[in-house]
Amino acid sequence: MMQADDWLNDRPTLGMVQSKFDRRTDPAMRDALRASLCRCDAGDLDAALIRLLPVLRAQIAALHTKFTLARPLANDFAAIALISP
């Protein structure tokens, strides 16, 4: 999601050491990523994924608008729907 955020905002992608996501993302992305932090418990991980899905869905739509992707947007949305509650 961070790499997609970089692509959408025309920032060069950086390595893990240089990531500092809290300084380079907008507040909505920071809030979504912070809200997804959880214990390594199956239920907690599932809940974190569900919280991230709206942000991911918006990113995917924006990526399809900004770039010419090889697959239709509907396919990506169908994949998200498979894991949505």
Number of C-alpha atoms within 10 A of each C-alpha: 13 16 13 16 20 16 16 16 12 9 12 9 14 12 8 8 6 8 13 11 15 13 9 15 15 12 11 10 19 16 12 17 18 12 12 18 12 13 10 8 9 9 11 14 15 14 14 19 16 16 16 16 16 14 15 19 15 10 17 19 14 14 17 15 12 11 10 9 10 7 9 10 14 10 10 14 14 11 10 17 12 8 11 13 7
